[in-house]
Amino acid sequence: MRVGIISVYTDYQRRGEHKRGVLQPQVGPLIAGFLPEEVEIEIVNDMWEEPDFSRDYDLLFLSALHSDFDRAKQLSHYWRRRGAKTVFGGTLASNYPQLCQPYFDSIVVGDAEGSVRELYRDFDRGDLQPLYISPPYSPERVMTPRFDLMLEAQLFPVSFEATRGCPFACDFCVLSALGPRFHTRPVEDVMRDVQVGLQQARAGAKWWEWHKRNVVAFYDNNIGGDFEWLRELATALAPLGIHWAAPITFNAVQDRELVQHLGQSGCSALFTGLETFNPETLADMRKHQNVLQATRQVVDQCHEAGILLVTGLMLSPVTDTMEYIRRIPELLDASGIRVPTFVALECPFPGTPHFKRLAAQEEPAFLPNALLRDFTGYTLVTRPQRESVADFIGGYRWLCGQAGSRPRRLRKLARELPVFVRRGHWAAALADVIENLIDTPSFVPAADRSCIAGTDTPPPEISRVPFTAADFDSEEQRASICDPTPVTDGDGRVLPQWRASQRVFGAKGRVIARPDWAFESAADGRSAPSVVLTA
């Protein structure tokens, strides 16, 4: 039995490049932890490497972000024609299961922890169902990820989630589309996974791979959703003498005492979503946990604690103006951030409150002929309200060139490295060097890109799946699989199918079951009810 797990990726910059960076999806080792030990498992991070199209799979799990969906349905069709059963999960699958269903044998709504084991049992006895609705998240159900399967490939093989969700409901966030929830795992369970991962890494890593043996990365949505729990975790991590990193919300790093405690426990880098220096934009995003006037204080106290604070920046077509955009380099310096890790465009991902709010406007708020692959944050899909499209994109290109320039990066290092080195925070200093001199993707879009929905350069990955004429029964089927997925019409109005997103989680993470969901089985065309799994 051979099972494949592919985290699907389409290059946002549309250069078609695979890149081995710090970011790495966690769904592969997570799913593998629920499968029987005798199963042959292959995990593919599509961000890093092209799938091996000569491989055969009996069962193939696929997970994708919104903009990667076109490639996901191509990969599914390719391996279905070669005998595999395919399963699709993730945010898009949970919000729009009926839209996704025609392209996969089975759809998973909700968390993998609540469905993978049962789904595999059904598959093994030849009774795979078209839809699985997971029960509410349960920390006790979480298995130790299969770190061993990614030891060679991953930059930080000991990486996983210690929490799930976020207590905040930012307007643009795909978590808000699913429904608000925040869950912590018992600290002793998290430490169990840390110690198992470190043991495997230290036994299998090469002598020079210090980072694999001594760094833990928590890829949570927000590890700071519960301050007391985070303090307990930090206290447990401190005796290990390792370095760790995680995403966290701004309100948590405002707490000086907490930041000091994290630094003492080995925390060397944190990512927080600053997003903007524009108070109006922040209010429009419903991101009330950010306090702009405290930014410099937060940056300084993180550096004092030996923590590199990394943050991204977004431009809002709804509220931002050229005057504001021109001031951003000055604001970056004044805030102490100096160089963001990315410069993006605020994107109304389908299903989010931001998307629904724009879709409900009487006048079209989106650009015409927007495709799902345009919803990346690096292609403009929303009509700018205070600038022309050309001026807004021109301002975005200018800012990308300014914010990520090499002179700016060198100035940042000249100010920060002495602070880290003087205090003996060598791990934070090294992370700063990697962030600004080694792992430095170009912010500036390629010259041949319009960066405008409907007209932007097609992602090269879209044409890389090696289909043959025998893979399609008709031209209609080929078009269904290979043509890009539209979101808006020629006037910029949202197509009806995208207005019908389903919220998954209610109060306290309760799953909102939909008894009316029923899909046709891909195998025999029979109508099959959804499988609502229980704890």
C-alpha positions as CSV (number, residue, x, y, z in Angstrom):
1,M,0.0,0.0,0.0
2,R,1.5,3.3,-1.0
3,V,0.0,6.6,0.2
4,G,1.1,10.0,-1.1
5,I,0.6,13.4,0.7
6,I,1.1,16.4,-1.4
7,S,1.0,20.0,-0.1
8,V,0.2,21.8,-3.4
9,Y,1.9,25.0,-4.3
10,T,1.8,27.6,-7.0
11,D,4.6,30.2,-7.0
12,Y,3.0,33.5,-6.0
13,Q,5.6,35.5,-8.0
14,R,4.7,33.5,-11.1
15,R,8.3,32.6,-11.9
16,G,7.6,28.9,-11.5
17,E,10.3,28.5,-8.9
18,H,10.7,25.9,-6.2
19,K,12.3,27.3,-3.1
20,R,13.6,25.7,0.1
21,G,12.9,28.3,2.7
22,V,11.9,28.4,6.3
23,L,8.1,28.0,5.7
24,Q,7.0,24.5,5.3
25,P,3.5,23.0,5.5
26,Q,2.8,20.6,8.4
27,V,0.0,18.6,7.1
28,G,2.2,15.8,5.6
29,P,3.8,14.6,8.9
30,L,0.5,15.2,10.7
31,I,-1.6,13.0,8.4
32,A,1.2,10.4,8.3
33,G,0.9,10.1,12.1
34,F,-2.6,8.6,11.7
35,L,-1.7,6.0,9.1
36,P,-0.6,2.4,10.0
37,E,3.1,1.8,10.3
38,E,3.2,-0.8,7.5
39,V,1.9,1.7,4.9
40,E,4.5,3.2,2.6
41,I,4.1,6.9,2.8
42,E,5.6,9.6,0.6
43,I,5.3,13.3,1.6
44,V,5.8,15.9,-1.1
45,N,6.2,19.6,-0.3
46,D,5.3,21.1,-3.7
47,M,6.9,24.4,-2.6
48,W,10.3,22.7,-2.6
49,E,10.2,20.2,-5.3
50,E,8.1,18.9,-8.3
51,P,6.1,15.8,-7.6
52,D,7.5,12.6,-9.2
53,F,4.9,11.9,-11.9
54,S,6.3,8.4,-12.4
55,R,5.2,7.4,-8.9
56,D,2.1,5.3,-8.4
57,Y,-0.2,5.8,-5.4
58,D,-3.2,3.8,-4.0
59,L,-4.4,6.8,-2.0
60,L,-3.4,10.4,-2.4
61,F,-4.1,13.2,0.1
62,L,-4.0,16.8,-1.4
63,S,-4.1,20.0,0.6
64,A,-4.0,23.5,-1.0
65,L,-4.6,27.2,-0.5
66,H,-7.2,29.0,-2.5
67,S,-4.8,30.0,-5.3
68,D,-3.3,26.5,-5.6
69,F,-6.7,24.9,-6.3
70,D,-6.3,24.7,-10.1
71,R,-3.0,22.7,-9.7
72,A,-4.6,20.6,-7.0
73,K,-7.4,19.5,-9.3
74,Q,-4.9,18.7,-12.1
75,L,-2.8,16.6,-9.8
76,S,-5.9,14.8,-8.6
77,H,-7.1,14.1,-12.1
78,Y,-3.6,12.9,-13.2
79,W,-3.4,10.3,-10.4
80,R,-7.1,9.3,-10.5
81,R,-6.5,8.3,-14.1
82,R,-3.7,6.1,-12.9
83,G,-5.8,4.3,-10.3
84,A,-5.4,6.4,-7.2
85,K,-8.2,7.5,-4.9
86,T,-7.7,11.2,-4.0
87,V,-8.7,13.1,-0.9
88,F,-8.9,16.9,-0.7
89,G,-8.8,18.9,2.6
90,G,-7.9,22.4,3.9
91,T,-9.7,25.7,4.2
92,L,-11.2,25.8,0.7
93,A,-12.4,22.2,1.0
94,S,-14.1,23.1,4.3
95,N,-15.7,26.3,3.1
96,Y,-16.7,25.1,-0.4
97,P,-17.0,21.3,-0.3
98,Q,-19.6,21.1,-3.0
99,L,-17.5,23.2,-5.4
100,C,-14.5,21.0,-4.8
101,Q,-16.2,17.7,-4.9
102,P,-16.2,17.0,-8.6
103,Y,-12.5,16.8,-8.8
104,F,-11.7,14.4,-5.9
105,D,-12.9,11.1,-4.6
106,S,-13.4,12.4,-1.1
107,I,-13.6,15.8,0.6
108,V,-12.7,16.4,4.3
109,V,-14.4,19.2,6.1
110,G,-12.6,20.3,9.3
111,D,-9.5,19.0,11.1
112,A,-7.4,16.1,9.8
113,E,-7.1,14.7,13.4
114,G,-10.8,13.9,13.4
115,S,-11.1,12.2,10.0
116,V,-7.9,10.6,8.6
117,R,-7.9,7.4,10.7
118,E,-11.6,6.7,9.9
119,L,-11.2,7.7,6.2
120,Y,-8.2,5.3,5.8
121,R,-10.2,2.4,7.3
122,D,-13.0,3.0,4.9
123,F,-10.6,3.2,2.0
124,D,-8.8,0.0,3.1
125,R,-12.1,-1.9,3.0
126,G,-13.2,-0.4,-0.4
127,D,-15.8,1.9,1.1
128,L,-14.3,5.4,0.8
129,Q,-17.1,8.0,1.2
130,P,-17.3,11.3,-0.8
131,L,-17.5,13.5,2.3
132,Y,-16.2,13.4,5.8
133,I,-17.1,16.0,8.4
134,S,-14.7,15.9,11.3
135,P,-15.8,16.2,14.9
136,P,-14.7,19.2,17.0
137,Y,-11.0,19.5,17.7
138,S,-9.8,17.3,20.5
139,P,-6.2,17.7,21.8
140,E,-6.2,14.1,23.0
141,R,-6.7,12.9,19.4
142,V,-3.5,14.5,18.1
143,M,-0.8,12.1,17.3
144,T,3.0,12.7,17.2
145,P,3.8,13.8,13.7
146,R,6.1,11.6,11.5
147,F,9.1,13.8,11.9
148,D,11.3,10.9,10.6
149,L,9.7,11.1,7.1
150,M,10.9,14.7,6.6
151,L,14.3,14.6,8.3
152,E,16.2,14.8,5.1
153,A,14.0,17.3,3.3
154,Q,12.9,19.8,5.9
155,L,15.0,22.7,7.0
156,F,13.5,22.3,10.5
157,P,12.2,18.7,10.8
158,V,11.0,19.2,14.4
159,S,8.1,21.5,13.5
160,F,4.4,21.2,14.2
161,E,1.4,22.9,15.8
162,A,1.1,23.3,19.5
163,T,-2.3,25.1,19.3
164,R,-5.0,25.4,16.7
165,G,-6.8,28.5,15.5
166,C,-6.8,32.1,16.9
167,P,-9.0,33.9,19.3
168,F,-9.2,37.0,17.0
169,A,-11.4,37.3,13.9
170,C,-9.5,39.6,11.5
171,D,-11.7,40.4,8.5
172,F,-9.3,39.1,5.8
173,C,-8.1,35.9,7.6
174,V,-9.2,32.5,6.3
175,L,-9.6,31.4,9.9
176,S,-12.5,33.8,10.2
177,A,-14.1,32.1,7.2
178,L,-14.1,28.8,9.1
179,G,-15.4,30.4,12.3
180,P,-13.6,31.6,15.4
181,R,-11.9,29.1,17.7
182,F,-8.7,28.6,19.7
183,H,-7.5,25.3,21.1
184,T,-4.4,24.5,23.2
185,R,-2.9,21.1,23.7
186,P,-1.7,19.9,27.1
187,V,1.9,21.1,27.5
188,E,3.1,17.6,28.4
189,D,1.8,16.4,25.0
190,V,3.6,19.2,23.2
191,M,6.8,18.3,25.1
192,R,6.3,14.7,24.2
193,D,6.3,15.6,20.5
194,V,9.3,18.0,20.9
195,Q,11.4,15.3,22.6
196,V,10.5,12.6,20.1
197,G,11.3,14.9,17.2
198,L,14.6,16.0,18.7
199,Q,15.6,12.4,19.5
200,Q,14.9,11.4,15.9
201,A,16.7,14.5,14.5
202,R,19.8,14.0,16.7
203,A,20.0,10.3,15.6
204,G,19.6,11.0,11.9
205,A,20.9,14.5,11.1
206,K,24.3,15.0,9.7
207,W,27.1,16.3,12.0
208,W,26.9,19.8,10.4
209,E,23.1,20.1,10.6
210,W,23.1,21.9,13.9
211,H,19.8,23.5,13.1
212,K,18.0,20.2,12.7
213,R,19.2,19.0,16.1
214,N,18.6,22.2,18.1
215,V,15.7,24.2,16.6
216,V,12.0,23.6,17.0
217,A,9.5,25.6,14.9
218,F,5.9,25.9,16.0
219,Y,3.8,26.7,12.9
220,D,0.7,27.7,14.8
221,N,-1.8,30.3,13.6
222,N,-1.1,32.2,16.9
223,I,0.9,30.6,19.7
224,G,0.0,33.5,22.0
225,G,-3.7,33.0,22.2
226,D,-3.5,32.1,25.9
227,F,-0.8,33.9,27.8
228,E,-0.8,31.5,30.8
229,W,-0.6,28.4,28.6
230,L,2.3,30.0,26.7
231,R,4.2,30.8,29.9
232,E,3.8,27.1,30.9
233,L,5.1,25.9,27.6
234,A,8.1,28.3,27.8
235,T,8.9,27.1,31.3
236,A,8.9,23.5,30.0
237,L,11.1,24.3,27.0
238,A,13.7,26.2,28.9
239,P,15.7,23.2,30.4
240,L,16.1,21.7,26.9
241,G,18.6,24.4,25.9
242,I,17.2,24.6,22.4
243,H,16.1,27.5,20.2
244,W,12.5,27.9,19.0
245,A,10.3,30.1,16.8
246,A,6.6,30.7,16.3
247,P,3.9,33.0,14.9
248,I,2.3,35.2,17.5
249,T,-0.2,38.1,17.6
250,F,0.9,41.7,18.4
251,N,-0.9,41.9,21.7
252,A,1.3,39.1,23.1
253,V,4.6,40.7,22.3
254,Q,3.4,43.9,23.9
255,D,3.7,42.1,27.3
256,R,7.3,42.8,28.3
257,E,7.3,40.2,31.1
258,L,6.0,37.5,28.7
259,V,8.6,38.5,26.0
260,Q,11.4,38.2,28.6
261,H,10.1,34.8,29.7
262,L,10.0,33.6,26.1
263,G,13.6,34.8,25.4
264,Q,14.9,33.0,28.5
265,S,13.2,29.8,27.3
266,G,15.1,29.8,24.0
267,C,12.7,31.7,21.8
268,S,14.9,33.3,19.1
269,A,12.4,34.4,16.4
270,L,8.7,35.4,16.3
271,F,6.5,36.4,13.4
272,T,3.7,38.8,14.0
273,G,1.2,40.3,11.6
274,L,1.7,44.1,11.8
275,E,0.0,44.4,8.4
276,T,-0.1,48.2,8.1
277,F,0.8,51.6,9.6
278,N,-2.5,53.1,8.5
279,P,-5.0,53.3,11.4
280,E,-7.9,53.4,9.0
281,T,-6.7,50.3,7.3
282,L,-6.2,48.5,10.6
283,A,-9.8,49.4,11.6
284,D,-11.1,48.2,8.3
285,M,-9.3,44.9,8.8
286,R,-10.9,44.5,12.3
287,K,-7.4,43.9,13.6
288,H,-8.0,45.7,16.9
289,Q,-5.3,43.8,18.8
290,N,-2.6,45.8,17.0
291,V,-1.5,49.1,18.6
292,L,0.6,51.1,16.1
293,Q,2.1,53.6,18.5
294,A,3.6,50.7,20.5
295,T,5.4,49.1,17.5
296,R,8.9,50.6,18.3
297,Q,8.6,49.5,21.9
298,V,7.6,46.0,20.9
299,V,10.5,45.7,18.5
300,D,13.0,47.0,21.0
301,Q,11.9,44.7,23.9
302,C,12.0,41.7,21.6
303,H,15.5,42.5,20.6
304,E,16.5,43.0,24.2
305,A,15.2,39.5,25.0
306,G,17.2,38.0,22.2
307,I,14.2,37.5,19.8
308,L,14.2,38.6,16.2
309,L,10.7,40.0,15.4
310,V,9.7,39.4,11.9
311,T,6.6,40.9,10.3
312,G,4.8,41.4,7.0
313,L,3.2,44.4,5.4
314,M,0.0,44.7,3.4
315,L,-1.4,47.4,1.2
316,S,-5.2,47.9,1.3
317,P,-6.9,48.8,-2.0
318,V,-9.9,49.9,0.1
319,T,-8.3,52.5,2.3
320,D,-4.6,53.2,1.3
321,T,-3.5,56.1,-0.9
322,M,-0.3,57.0,-2.8
323,E,0.5,59.5,-0.1
324,Y,0.5,56.8,2.6
325,I,2.4,54.4,0.4
326,R,5.2,56.9,-0.2
327,R,5.6,57.3,3.6
328,I,6.0,53.6,4.3
329,P,9.8,53.5,4.1
330,E,10.0,56.3,6.6
331,L,7.5,54.5,8.9
332,L,9.4,51.2,8.6
333,D,12.6,53.0,9.9
334,A,10.7,54.8,12.7
335,S,9.1,51.6,13.9
336,G,12.3,49.7,14.1
337,I,11.1,47.0,11.7
338,R,13.1,48.5,8.7
339,V,12.6,45.5,6.4
340,P,9.3,43.5,6.3
341,T,9.5,39.8,5.4
342,F,7.0,40.4,2.6
343,V,5.0,43.2,1.0
344,A,1.5,42.0,-0.1
345,L,-1.8,43.3,-1.2
346,E,-4.8,42.8,1.2
347,C,-6.6,39.9,-0.4
348,P,-10.3,39.1,0.1
349,F,-10.0,35.3,0.1
350,P,-13.4,33.7,-0.8
351,G,-15.4,32.9,2.2
352,T,-13.8,35.5,4.5
353,P,-15.8,38.3,6.0
354,H,-13.8,40.7,3.9
355,F,-14.8,38.8,0.7
356,K,-18.4,38.7,1.7
357,R,-18.5,42.4,2.6
358,L,-17.1,43.4,-0.8
359,A,-19.3,40.9,-2.7
360,A,-22.4,42.4,-1.1
361,Q,-21.7,46.0,-2.4
362,E,-24.1,47.3,-5.0
363,E,-21.3,48.4,-7.3
364,P,-18.7,45.7,-8.2
365,A,-15.9,45.9,-5.7
366,F,-13.7,43.4,-7.5
367,L,-11.8,43.6,-10.8
368,P,-13.4,41.9,-13.8
369,N,-12.6,38.3,-14.7
370,A,-10.7,37.6,-11.5
371,L,-9.5,34.0,-11.3
372,L,-9.0,31.9,-8.2
373,R,-5.3,31.8,-8.9
374,D,-5.2,35.6,-8.6
375,F,-6.3,35.4,-4.9
376,T,-2.7,35.2,-3.5
377,G,-2.0,38.6,-2.0
378,Y,0.4,39.3,-4.8
379,T,-2.1,40.0,-7.6
380,L,-4.7,42.9,-7.3
381,V,-8.2,41.6,-7.2
382,T,-10.0,44.5,-5.5
383,R,-10.8,47.8,-7.3
384,P,-8.7,50.5,-5.5
385,Q,-11.1,53.0,-4.0
386,R,-8.8,56.0,-3.7
387,E,-6.4,55.5,-6.6
388,S,-6.5,54.3,-10.2
389,V,-5.5,50.6,-10.8
390,A,-2.4,51.8,-12.6
391,D,-1.3,54.2,-9.9
392,F,-2.0,51.6,-7.1
393,I,0.1,48.9,-8.8
394,G,2.8,51.5,-9.6
395,G,2.9,52.4,-5.9
396,Y,3.0,48.7,-5.0
397,R,6.0,48.1,-7.3
398,W,7.8,51.1,-6.0
399,L,7.3,50.1,-2.4
400,C,8.5,46.5,-3.1
401,G,11.7,48.0,-4.6
402,Q,12.2,50.3,-1.6
403,A,11.3,48.0,1.3
404,G,13.3,45.0,0.3
405,S,16.4,46.7,-1.2
406,R,19.9,45.4,-0.3
407,P,21.0,48.7,1.2
408,R,18.0,48.7,3.5
409,R,18.7,45.2,4.6
410,L,22.3,46.0,5.3
411,R,21.3,49.1,7.3
412,K,18.9,46.9,9.3
413,L,21.7,44.4,10.1
414,A,24.1,47.2,11.1
415,R,21.6,48.3,13.7
416,E,20.4,45.0,15.0
417,L,23.4,42.7,15.0
418,P,25.4,44.6,17.6
419,V,22.4,44.5,19.9
420,F,22.1,40.7,19.6
421,V,25.9,40.1,19.7
422,R,26.5,42.3,22.7
423,R,23.9,40.4,24.7
424,G,25.1,37.0,23.5
425,H,22.0,36.3,21.5
426,W,23.8,34.5,18.7
427,A,20.8,32.5,17.4
428,A,18.8,35.7,16.9
429,A,21.8,37.2,15.1
430,L,22.1,34.2,12.8
431,A,18.3,34.3,12.1
432,D,18.7,38.0,11.2
433,V,21.5,37.3,8.7
434,I,19.6,34.4,7.1
435,E,16.4,36.5,6.9
436,N,18.2,39.5,5.3
437,L,21.1,38.1,3.3
438,I,20.5,34.5,2.5
439,D,16.7,33.7,2.4
440,T,15.8,36.9,0.6
441,P,13.2,36.5,-2.1
442,S,12.9,39.5,-4.4
443,F,9.9,41.7,-3.4
444,V,9.7,43.3,-6.9
445,P,7.3,41.5,-9.3
446,A,8.7,40.4,-12.6
447,A,8.5,43.0,-15.4
448,D,6.2,40.8,-17.5
449,R,3.5,40.6,-14.8
450,S,0.6,43.0,-14.8
451,C,-0.2,42.1,-11.1
452,I,-3.8,42.7,-12.0
453,A,-6.6,40.0,-11.8
454,G,-7.6,38.5,-15.1
455,T,-4.6,39.7,-17.0
456,D,-1.7,38.6,-14.8
457,T,0.9,36.1,-16.2
458,P,-0.3,32.5,-15.8
459,P,1.7,30.5,-13.2
460,P,4.1,28.2,-15.0
461,E,3.1,25.3,-12.8
462,I,-0.3,25.2,-14.5
463,S,1.2,23.6,-17.6
464,R,3.7,21.2,-15.9
465,V,1.4,18.2,-15.2
466,P,2.3,15.7,-18.0
467,F,-1.1,14.9,-19.2
468,T,-1.6,12.8,-22.4
469,A,-4.5,12.7,-24.8
470,A,-5.6,9.5,-23.0
471,D,-6.2,11.4,-19.7
472,F,-9.4,13.0,-21.0
473,D,-12.6,11.6,-22.3
474,S,-13.6,14.8,-24.0
475,E,-12.6,18.4,-24.6
476,E,-15.2,19.4,-22.0
477,Q,-13.5,17.3,-19.4
478,R,-10.1,18.7,-20.3
479,A,-11.4,22.2,-20.0
480,S,-13.0,21.4,-16.6
481,I,-9.6,20.2,-15.3
482,C,-7.2,22.5,-17.0
483,D,-9.0,25.8,-17.4
484,P,-8.5,28.4,-14.6
485,T,-11.3,28.7,-12.0
486,P,-13.2,32.0,-12.3
487,V,-14.4,34.0,-9.3
488,T,-15.9,37.2,-10.9
489,D,-17.6,38.0,-14.2
490,G,-16.7,40.5,-16.9
491,D,-18.1,43.3,-14.7
492,G,-16.3,42.3,-11.5
493,R,-19.4,40.7,-9.9
494,V,-18.8,37.6,-7.8
495,L,-20.1,34.4,-9.4
496,P,-23.0,32.7,-7.5
497,Q,-21.1,29.6,-6.4
498,W,-18.6,31.8,-4.5
499,R,-21.4,33.4,-2.4
500,A,-22.4,30.0,-0.9
501,S,-19.5,29.4,1.5
502,Q,-20.2,27.3,4.5
503,R,-19.0,28.3,8.0
504,V,-17.6,25.2,9.8
505,F,-17.1,26.2,13.4
506,G,-19.6,27.7,15.8
507,A,-19.1,28.8,19.4
508,K,-16.1,27.2,21.2
509,G,-15.1,25.3,18.0
510,R,-18.4,23.4,17.8
511,V,-18.7,21.9,14.3
512,I,-21.8,23.1,12.4
513,A,-23.0,19.8,10.8
514,R,-24.9,20.1,7.5
515,P,-27.3,17.2,7.2
516,D,-28.4,18.4,3.8
517,W,-24.9,17.9,2.3
518,A,-24.9,14.8,0.0
519,F,-22.5,14.2,-2.8
520,E,-22.6,11.8,-5.7
521,S,-20.0,9.0,-5.2
522,A,-17.2,9.5,-7.8
523,A,-17.1,5.7,-8.2
524,D,-20.6,4.8,-9.2
525,G,-22.7,8.0,-9.3
526,R,-24.9,7.0,-6.4
527,S,-26.0,9.8,-4.0
528,A,-24.1,9.3,-0.7
529,P,-24.8,11.1,2.5
530,S,-22.0,12.9,4.4
531,V,-20.1,10.9,7.1
532,V,-20.4,13.0,10.2
533,L,-17.7,11.7,12.5
534,T,-18.1,11.9,16.3
535,A,-15.6,12.2,19.1
